Amino acid sequence: MRNLVTNTLRTGLALMAATLGLITTAAAQARVEPVRIGLIEGLSGPFANAGEAVHRNLAWAAERVNARGGVQLPGGARPLEIVRLDSKGNTEEALSMLRSAVDQRIAFVAQGNSSATAAALIDAINKHNDRDPARRVLFLNYSAVDPILTNERCSFWHFRFDAHADMRLSALMDVLVEDRSVDSVYLIGQDYSFGQHVVRKSREMLTQRRPDLKIVGEELHPMGRIKDFLPYVAKIKASGAQAVVTGNWGNDLTLMIKAAREVGLKARFYTFYGNALGVPAAIGEAGVGQVLAVAEWHPNVGGAASDRFYAAFRERFPRPADDYVHARMQAMVEMLVAAIERAGSIDPLNVARALEGARYDGAGLGGFHQGTMRAGDHQFIQPLYVSLMQKAGGEGVRFDNEGSGYGFATVRHVPAARTEQPHQCQMQRP
């Protein structure tokens, strides 16, 4: 009887210990704080489609990091989390979301869909980090491409992972100026810092490279407020322009392309973003051989690793979700994680130092996309592709865009070394 009681007690104690152990383990797991990236973007309003598309990219990148065990830090692995901070497409609201991120102790913020907003965030982060070094913030920029952000207004706390406007525009102009069938060009853009720069720089590059080309029109329009682009496109058609150069993005590009189809405009469109967010479907057959885009990657660049990457995205986000997937956004997340792991902490100062000069070897993407974060100005140097809209199934177009039946084929590949441009950054380091 005594043995029976003793064994029962031992069993009970063992069960209790095991239960306490499980509770302790669960509590410890519950206390693991994620490494958070605050996405400050227009997730509602006129450019919500672009903001949501960015969120899909970053969320997918975070999922892949977490699937392999998360961010490896000395105290143990931590999951990566994307925190949605809706700026509603408004700069003042973006600054409010930055304050919210600081209050939540989020060390990393990401933004890109507006260079004007990016400039305001850089200024605010510079001041905040000087004033409150215990709660510093690092700014990851995936698509605000005004060159000034890594030149005169460069910041130690800002890293740009997209090619800036002059790098993209130079690649587009290489193709345009070699097309001797074009002798007249129309320049149009959104009336804010980036759109103004693209129009101004396009005129400068065309004058230098093809002085025989006639610039038959130059126009800026309100950003995000035009619902009917027919009057603008009618002016382009009346000008006789054979080519249109635009930095438009989001609905401002989609609606303009739709209007071009409606009036039968035959001009070639040289765009930054004409291969995404509904543009191929909007223009349809009229865009074949007529719409060009420039980016660091597109689904038809070729190669097994690139094909696997795109297939994985399509599996994760089946249509009718859009095909807005970019290698640079995946590279941004992978490089941040690698920098955190090298620094051994999420302190923005140490992480920034680990990012400076970092080489990206395509980790997480199968190695097909590579680049270097230039230390002098925090501009990511990577390859660029100029592509042309064609029917799916044609030469170089294995994948279509957004189920439209149309995709993009490479017409020029610019190696990373050839995209690099001088900078005027005089960075103040802490």
C-alpha positions as CSV (number, residue, x, y, z in Angstrom):
1,M,0.0,0.0,0.0
2,R,2.8,2.3,0.9
3,N,4.5,1.7,-2.5
4,L,1.2,2.3,-4.3
5,V,0.8,5.7,-2.6
6,T,4.5,6.6,-3.2
7,N,4.2,5.7,-6.9
8,T,1.0,7.6,-7.2
9,L,2.6,10.7,-5.7
10,R,5.6,10.4,-7.9
11,T,3.3,10.0,-11.0
12,G,1.3,13.1,-9.9
13,L,4.4,15.1,-9.3
14,A,5.8,14.1,-12.6
15,L,2.6,15.1,-14.4
16,M,2.5,18.4,-12.5
17,A,6.1,19.1,-13.5
18,A,5.4,18.3,-17.1
19,T,2.3,20.5,-17.1
20,L,4.2,23.3,-15.4
21,G,6.9,22.8,-18.0
22,L,4.4,23.1,-20.9
23,I,2.9,26.2,-19.3
24,T,6.4,27.8,-18.8
25,T,7.3,27.0,-22.4
26,A,4.1,28.4,-23.8
27,A,4.5,31.5,-21.7
28,A,8.1,31.9,-22.9
29,Q,6.9,31.5,-26.5
30,A,4.2,34.0,-25.9
31,R,6.8,36.5,-24.7
32,V,8.8,36.3,-27.9
33,E,8.4,39.7,-29.5
34,P,8.4,39.8,-33.3
35,V,10.8,41.9,-35.3
36,R,8.3,44.4,-36.8
37,I,8.4,46.4,-40.0
38,G,5.8,49.2,-40.1
39,L,4.4,49.6,-43.6
40,I,3.4,53.2,-44.0
41,E,1.4,53.3,-47.2
42,G,-1.9,54.3,-48.7
43,L,-4.0,51.2,-48.0
44,S,-7.2,53.2,-48.7
45,G,-7.9,56.1,-50.9
46,P,-7.0,56.7,-54.7
47,F,-3.9,54.5,-54.7
48,A,-5.1,51.8,-52.4
49,N,-4.5,49.2,-55.1
50,A,-0.8,50.0,-55.2
51,G,-0.6,50.0,-51.4
52,E,-2.3,46.6,-51.0
53,A,0.0,45.2,-53.7
54,V,3.0,46.3,-51.8
55,H,1.6,44.7,-48.6
56,R,1.2,41.4,-50.4
57,N,4.9,41.5,-51.4
58,L,6.2,42.3,-48.0
59,A,3.8,39.9,-46.2
60,W,5.0,37.1,-48.6
61,A,8.6,37.9,-47.9
62,A,8.0,37.8,-44.1
63,E,6.2,34.5,-44.5
64,R,9.2,32.9,-46.2
65,V,11.6,34.2,-43.5
66,N,9.3,32.8,-40.8
67,A,9.0,29.4,-42.6
68,R,12.8,29.0,-42.3
69,G,12.8,29.8,-38.6
70,G,12.5,33.6,-38.4
71,V,15.2,36.2,-37.6
72,Q,18.1,34.5,-35.8
73,L,19.2,36.6,-32.8
74,P,21.5,35.8,-29.8
75,G,18.5,35.5,-27.5
76,G,16.7,33.1,-29.9
77,A,14.8,33.2,-33.1
78,R,12.1,35.9,-33.5
79,P,9.3,36.0,-36.1
80,L,9.1,38.8,-38.7
81,E,5.9,40.8,-38.8
82,I,4.5,43.4,-41.2
83,V,2.4,46.0,-39.4
84,R,-0.1,47.9,-41.6
85,L,-0.1,51.7,-41.0
86,D,-2.5,53.3,-43.5
87,S,-1.4,56.7,-44.6
88,K,-4.5,57.0,-46.9
89,G,-2.1,58.3,-49.6
90,N,-1.6,61.5,-47.6
91,T,1.8,62.9,-46.4
92,E,0.4,64.3,-43.2
93,E,-1.2,61.1,-42.4
94,A,2.0,59.3,-43.2
95,L,3.8,61.4,-40.6
96,S,1.1,60.5,-38.1
97,M,1.6,56.8,-38.9
98,L,5.4,57.4,-38.2
99,R,4.5,58.7,-34.8
100,S,2.3,55.7,-34.2
101,A,5.2,53.4,-35.2
102,V,7.5,55.1,-32.7
103,D,4.9,54.8,-30.0
104,Q,4.7,51.1,-30.7
105,R,8.5,50.8,-30.5
106,I,8.7,49.7,-34.2
107,A,12.3,50.1,-35.2
108,F,11.9,49.7,-39.0
109,V,9.4,51.5,-41.3
110,A,8.9,51.0,-45.0
111,Q,7.3,53.3,-47.6
112,G,7.7,54.0,-51.2
113,N,4.5,55.1,-53.1
114,S,5.3,58.8,-53.2
115,S,8.7,60.5,-53.2
116,A,7.2,63.6,-51.6
117,T,6.0,61.5,-48.7
118,A,9.4,59.8,-48.5
119,A,11.2,63.1,-48.3
120,A,8.9,64.2,-45.4
121,L,9.5,60.9,-43.6
122,I,13.3,61.3,-44.0
123,D,13.2,64.8,-42.5
124,A,11.0,63.6,-39.6
125,I,13.1,60.5,-38.9
126,N,16.3,62.6,-38.9
127,K,14.9,64.9,-36.3
128,H,13.4,62.1,-34.2
129,N,16.5,60.0,-34.2
130,D,18.6,63.0,-33.0
131,R,16.1,63.9,-30.4
132,D,15.3,60.4,-29.1
133,P,18.2,58.0,-29.8
134,A,16.7,55.4,-27.5
135,R,13.8,54.9,-30.0
136,R,15.6,55.4,-33.3
137,V,13.9,54.3,-36.6
138,L,15.4,53.0,-39.8
139,F,13.6,53.9,-43.1
140,L,13.4,51.2,-45.9
141,N,12.4,52.7,-49.2
142,Y,11.2,50.3,-51.9
143,S,9.9,52.6,-54.7
144,A,10.2,56.4,-53.9
145,V,12.6,57.1,-56.7
146,D,13.2,60.9,-56.8
147,P,17.1,61.0,-57.1
148,I,17.3,63.8,-54.5
149,L,16.6,61.3,-51.8
150,T,20.0,59.7,-52.1
151,N,21.7,62.9,-53.2
152,E,21.2,66.3,-51.6
153,R,18.7,64.9,-49.1
154,C,20.4,61.7,-48.3
155,S,20.3,60.3,-44.8
156,F,22.1,57.7,-42.8
157,W,18.7,56.4,-41.7
158,H,17.3,56.0,-45.2
159,F,18.1,53.1,-47.6
160,R,16.6,52.9,-51.1
161,F,16.1,49.5,-52.7
162,D,14.7,50.7,-56.0
163,A,16.7,52.1,-58.8
164,H,16.2,55.9,-58.7
165,A,14.4,57.8,-61.5
166,D,17.5,58.8,-63.5
167,M,18.8,55.2,-63.5
168,R,15.4,53.9,-64.7
169,L,15.0,56.7,-67.2
170,S,18.5,56.2,-68.6
171,A,17.6,52.6,-69.5
172,L,14.3,53.6,-71.1
173,M,16.1,56.4,-73.1
174,D,18.7,53.9,-74.4
175,V,15.8,52.1,-76.1
176,L,13.9,55.2,-77.2
177,V,16.8,57.0,-78.9
178,E,17.7,53.9,-80.9
179,D,14.2,53.7,-82.4
180,R,14.7,55.8,-85.6
181,S,11.0,55.4,-86.5
182,V,10.3,57.9,-83.7
183,D,10.8,61.6,-84.3
184,S,8.3,63.2,-81.9
185,V,7.8,62.7,-78.2
186,Y,5.2,63.9,-75.6
187,L,6.2,64.2,-71.9
188,I,3.5,63.8,-69.2
189,G,3.6,63.2,-65.5
190,Q,2.0,63.7,-62.1
191,D,2.4,67.2,-60.7
192,Y,4.6,66.4,-57.6
193,S,8.4,66.1,-57.1
194,F,8.8,62.7,-58.8
195,G,6.6,63.4,-61.8
196,Q,8.1,66.9,-62.3
197,H,11.6,65.3,-62.2
198,V,10.8,62.7,-64.8
199,V,9.5,65.3,-67.2
200,R,12.4,67.6,-66.7
201,K,15.0,64.9,-66.9
202,S,13.4,63.3,-69.9
203,R,13.7,66.5,-71.8
204,E,17.3,66.9,-70.8
205,M,18.3,63.3,-71.8
206,L,16.5,63.5,-75.1
207,T,18.1,66.8,-76.0
208,Q,21.5,65.3,-75.2
209,R,21.1,62.0,-76.9
210,R,18.7,62.7,-79.8
211,P,18.7,66.5,-80.6
212,D,16.8,65.7,-83.8
213,L,13.8,64.5,-81.8
214,K,10.9,67.0,-81.4
215,I,9.3,67.3,-78.0
216,V,5.8,68.2,-79.1
217,G,4.2,68.5,-75.7
218,E,5.0,68.7,-72.0
219,E,2.3,68.4,-69.3
220,L,1.8,67.9,-65.6
221,H,-1.5,66.9,-64.1
222,P,-2.9,66.8,-60.5
223,M,-1.9,63.6,-58.8
224,G,-4.7,61.1,-57.9
225,R,-7.5,63.5,-58.8
226,I,-8.1,62.9,-62.5
227,K,-10.9,60.5,-63.3
228,D,-11.1,61.1,-67.0
229,F,-7.8,61.3,-69.0
230,L,-9.6,61.6,-72.4
231,P,-8.8,65.4,-72.6
232,Y,-5.1,64.8,-71.9
233,V,-4.8,61.9,-74.3
234,A,-6.7,63.9,-77.0
235,K,-4.0,66.5,-76.7
236,I,-1.3,63.9,-77.1
237,K,-3.0,62.5,-80.2
238,A,-3.5,66.0,-81.7
239,S,0.2,66.7,-81.2
240,G,1.2,63.8,-83.5
241,A,3.5,62.4,-80.9
242,Q,4.9,58.9,-81.8
243,A,6.1,58.3,-78.3
244,V,5.0,59.2,-74.8
245,V,7.3,59.2,-71.8
246,T,5.6,59.1,-68.3
247,G,6.5,58.2,-64.7
248,N,2.8,57.8,-63.9
249,W,1.9,55.0,-61.5
250,G,-1.2,53.5,-59.9
251,N,-4.6,54.6,-61.2
252,D,-3.1,57.6,-62.8
253,L,-1.3,55.3,-65.3
254,T,-4.1,52.8,-65.6
255,L,-6.7,55.5,-66.4
256,M,-4.4,57.2,-68.9
257,I,-3.7,54.0,-70.7
258,K,-7.5,53.2,-70.9
259,A,-8.1,56.6,-72.4
260,A,-5.3,56.0,-75.0
261,R,-7.1,52.9,-76.1
262,E,-10.4,54.6,-76.3
263,V,-9.2,57.4,-78.7
264,G,-7.0,55.0,-80.7
265,L,-3.7,56.6,-79.8
266,K,-0.9,54.7,-81.6
267,A,2.0,56.3,-79.8
268,R,4.5,54.0,-77.9
269,F,4.4,54.5,-74.2
270,Y,7.7,54.5,-72.4
271,T,6.8,53.9,-68.7
272,F,8.2,53.1,-65.3
273,Y,5.2,50.9,-64.3
274,G,3.3,49.9,-67.4
275,N,3.6,46.2,-66.7
276,A,1.4,46.1,-63.5
277,L,-1.7,47.1,-61.6
278,G,-4.2,46.6,-64.4
279,V,-2.4,48.4,-67.3
280,P,-1.9,45.4,-69.6
281,A,-5.6,44.4,-69.3
282,A,-6.7,48.0,-69.6
283,I,-5.0,48.6,-73.0
284,G,-5.3,45.0,-74.4
285,E,-4.4,44.4,-78.0
286,A,-3.6,48.1,-78.6
287,G,-0.6,47.7,-76.2
288,V,1.1,45.0,-78.1
289,G,4.5,46.3,-79.3
290,Q,3.5,49.7,-77.9
291,V,3.9,49.8,-74.1
292,L,7.4,49.5,-72.5
293,A,8.3,49.3,-68.9
294,V,11.5,49.3,-66.9
295,A,12.1,47.4,-63.7
296,E,14.7,45.4,-61.8
297,W,12.9,42.2,-62.8
298,H,9.8,40.8,-64.6
299,P,8.4,37.3,-64.8
300,N,9.8,36.6,-68.2
301,V,13.5,37.4,-67.5
302,G,14.1,33.6,-67.8
303,G,16.0,31.0,-65.8
304,A,14.9,28.2,-63.5
305,A,15.3,30.2,-60.3
306,S,13.3,33.2,-61.6
307,D,10.5,30.9,-62.9
308,R,10.3,29.1,-59.5
309,F,10.1,32.4,-57.7
310,Y,7.2,33.6,-59.9
311,A,5.4,30.3,-59.7
312,A,5.7,30.4,-55.9
313,F,4.1,33.9,-55.8
314,R,1.3,32.8,-58.1
315,E,0.7,29.8,-55.8
316,R,0.5,32.0,-52.7
317,F,-1.7,34.6,-54.4
318,P,-3.8,32.9,-57.0
319,R,-5.6,35.1,-59.5
320,P,-7.6,37.4,-59.5
321,A,-4.9,38.9,-57.2
322,D,-2.6,41.1,-59.4
323,D,0.9,40.2,-60.5
324,Y,2.6,43.1,-58.7
325,V,5.6,41.2,-57.5
326,H,9.0,42.7,-57.4
327,A,12.4,41.2,-56.7
328,R,13.6,44.4,-55.0
329,M,11.0,44.2,-52.3
330,Q,12.0,40.6,-51.5
331,A,15.6,41.7,-51.6
332,M,14.9,44.5,-49.2
333,V,13.4,42.2,-46.6
334,E,16.1,39.6,-47.0
335,M,18.9,42.2,-46.7
336,L,17.2,43.7,-43.6
337,V,17.1,40.2,-41.9
338,A,20.7,39.5,-42.8
339,A,21.8,42.9,-41.4
340,I,19.9,42.3,-38.2
341,E,21.5,38.9,-37.8
342,R,25.0,40.3,-38.5
343,A,24.4,43.1,-36.0
344,G,23.1,40.6,-33.5
345,S,20.3,43.1,-32.5
346,I,17.5,45.2,-33.9
347,D,19.1,48.5,-32.9
348,P,18.7,50.7,-36.0
349,L,22.2,52.2,-35.6
350,N,23.9,48.8,-35.7
351,V,21.6,47.5,-38.4
352,A,22.3,50.5,-40.6
353,R,26.0,49.9,-40.3
354,A,25.5,46.3,-41.2
355,L,23.5,47.3,-44.3
356,E,26.1,49.8,-45.6
357,G,28.0,48.2,-48.4
358,A,26.2,44.9,-48.0
359,R,26.2,42.6,-51.0
360,Y,23.0,40.7,-51.8
361,D,23.5,37.3,-53.4
362,G,19.9,36.5,-54.2
363,A,19.3,34.8,-50.8
364,G,15.7,33.6,-50.6
365,L,15.1,34.1,-54.3
366,G,17.3,31.2,-55.5
367,G,20.2,33.5,-56.4
368,F,18.7,35.0,-59.6
369,H,18.7,38.7,-58.4
370,Q,21.8,40.3,-56.9
371,G,23.0,43.7,-56.0
372,T,25.0,45.9,-53.6
373,M,23.9,48.6,-51.1
374,R,26.3,51.5,-51.9
375,A,27.6,52.8,-48.7
376,G,28.1,56.4,-49.9
377,D,24.5,57.2,-50.5
378,H,22.5,54.1,-49.5
379,Q,21.4,53.5,-53.0
380,F,20.9,49.8,-54.0
381,I,22.8,49.0,-57.2
382,Q,21.0,46.2,-59.2
383,P,20.3,45.2,-62.8
384,L,17.5,46.7,-64.8
385,Y,15.3,45.3,-67.6
386,V,13.4,47.2,-70.3
387,S,10.5,45.1,-71.5
388,L,7.9,45.4,-74.2
389,M,4.2,44.3,-74.1
390,Q,3.4,41.3,-76.3
391,K,0.9,38.5,-76.6
392,A,1.4,35.7,-74.1
393,G,2.9,32.6,-75.8
394,G,4.9,34.8,-78.2
395,E,8.7,34.9,-78.2
396,G,10.0,35.7,-74.7
397,V,6.6,35.7,-73.1
398,R,5.9,32.5,-71.2
399,F,3.9,34.3,-68.5
400,D,1.1,36.8,-69.0
401,N,0.2,39.6,-66.6
402,E,-2.9,39.4,-64.4
403,G,-4.6,36.9,-66.6
404,S,-4.8,39.4,-69.4
405,G,-3.3,37.2,-72.1
406,Y,-0.5,39.8,-72.5
407,G,2.9,39.8,-71.0
408,F,6.3,41.5,-71.3
409,A,9.4,40.4,-73.2
410,T,12.9,41.7,-72.4
411,V,14.2,44.1,-75.1
412,R,17.2,45.3,-73.0
413,H,19.1,44.0,-70.0
414,V,21.3,46.5,-68.2
415,P,23.8,44.9,-65.8
416,A,24.1,46.4,-62.3
417,A,27.5,48.0,-63.0
418,R,26.0,50.0,-66.0
419,T,23.1,51.3,-64.0
420,E,25.3,53.0,-61.4
421,Q,25.4,56.8,-61.5
422,P,27.5,59.3,-59.5
423,H,26.0,60.8,-56.4
424,Q,26.2,64.1,-54.5
425,C,25.4,62.7,-51.1
426,Q,27.4,64.2,-48.2
427,M,26.1,62.0,-45.5
428,Q,26.2,62.9,-41.8
429,R,26.8,59.8,-39.8
430,P,26.0,59.4,-36.1
